[in-house]
C-alpha cells in the first residue's frame, strides 16, 4: 500500500440492513409460494433493486433497472430449455433401452456444456446493461461465439491434462469476461496469470490439508485477494487499481458467524448473513487512483433479454 499512498482512494459502501432485506425476503417467499414459483423473477428483481440502491460510492447510489417482467420472459425461456432436457431424460428412462439412455445422457451433457458459456454471456450482457451509477450504464461487449470457443478449448485441455489446466482455464474465462466490461467509457483489465493462480491453489490446498481445514479461511482470502488485486480500470489513459485488504481472520469470523446464525435461526437469518457478506466484500476493496466520476461518458446500450440470467440461476452458477 505504501506505493499507492499518494493516490486518491475511494471505497464502495453497503448501507442495507438485515431487517429491511428480511422483509423483502418474506414477501418474496410468500408470493413465490402462492404463485407456484411464477413470482420468482419479480422476487429476484426486487432483491437486486434493494441491494443496488443500498450500495454507495462517494455519496451516490447504484441503480438496477431490470424488471420482473423482463426476467419473467427470460425465466420462461430458461424453464422451456430445462423442461425439454428433463423430458428427454424421462422419455429415455421409460423406453427401458439402455443404449438410447446413454445417447440421451451424452447429448444432454453436451448441451449443458454449451449452455454454460451461453448463460454467462447472456447474464453479463443483461445484468450490466441494466446497472447504472450516476446515470451512466455498465455494459458487456463480449461475443458469445468467442466465449464459447474459449470455454470449449478450456474444457478439452482440462480433461486431457486431468484437471491440471483448470487454473489457466479459469483465468482465461475470467480475463475475457472482465476485459469486456465497460462502465461508460471506462475499460476494465484483468492481469491474472494461470501459473500464478495455479500456485495459489496448490499452496492453499496443501496448507488446508495439513492444517485439517483450518487454513481454508485463509485460502478463501487468498483467492479473493488474487481476484481483486488483478483488476484494473482505465479512464482517459489513467490506470485505477483495485486493492483487497481482506484477511484470513476476517474471513474466519464472516463465515463462522454466518453459518451459526443461519443454522440456529433455521435459515431465517439468511438476509443478515447476506448483508454481513456484502459489507465485508465492499469494506475490503479499495479503489486507488484518479477515478473521475464527473467525466464518465455514456457509451453503453440497453439490453433486456434476461434468459442467460435465469439459466445461470437454474444451473446454480454464480459470478462475481
C-alpha positions, 0 to 999 in steps of 0.5 A: 500500500505504501506505493499507492499512498499518494493516490486518491482512494475511494471505497464502495459502501453497503448501507442495507440492513438485515431487517429491511432485506428480511422483509423483502425476503418474506414477501418474496417467499410468500408470493413465490409460494402462492404463485407456484414459483411464477413470482420468482423473477419479480422476487429476484428483481426486487432483491437486486433493486434493494441491494443496488440502491443500498450500495454507495460510492462517494455519496451516490447510489447504484441503480438496477433497472431490470424488471420482473417482467423482463426476467419473467420472459427470460425465466420462461425461456430458461424453464422451456430449455430445462423442461425439454432436457428433463423430458428427454431424460424421462422419455429415455428412462421409460423406453427401458433401452439402455443404449438410447439412455446413454445417447440421451445422457451424452447429448444432454451433457453436451448441451449443458456444456454449451449452455454454460458459456451461453448463460454467462454471456447472456447474464453479463450482457443483461445484468450490466446493461441494466446497472447504472451509477450516476446515470451512466450504464455498465455494459458487456461487449463480449461475443458469445461465439468467442466465449464459447470457443474459449470455454470449449478449448478450456474444457478439452485441455482440462480433461486431457491434462486431468484437471491440471489446466483448470487454473489457466482455464479459469483465468482465461474465462475470467480475463475475457469476461472482465476485459469486456466490461465497460462502465461508460467509457471506462475499460476494465483489465484483468492481469491474472496469470494461470501459473500464478493462480495455479500456485495459489491453489496448490499452496492453499490446498496443501496448507488446508490439508495439513492444517485439517481445514483450518487454513481454508479461511485463509485460502478463501482470502487468498483467492479473493485477494488474487481476484481483486488485486488483478483488476484494473480500470482505465479512464482517459489513459489513467490506470485505477487499481483495485486493492483487497485488504481482506484477511484470513481472520476476517474471513474466519469470523464472516463465515463462522458467524454466518453459518451459526446464525443461519443454522440456529435461526433455521435459515431465517437469518439468511438476509443478515448473513447476506448483508454481513457478506456484502459489507465485508466484500465492499469494506475490503476493496479499495479503489486507488487512483484518479477515478473521475466520476464527473467525466464518465461518458455514456457509451453503453446500450440497453439490453433486456433479454434476461434468459442467460440470467435465469439459466445461470440461476437454474444451473446454480452458477454464480459470478462475481 
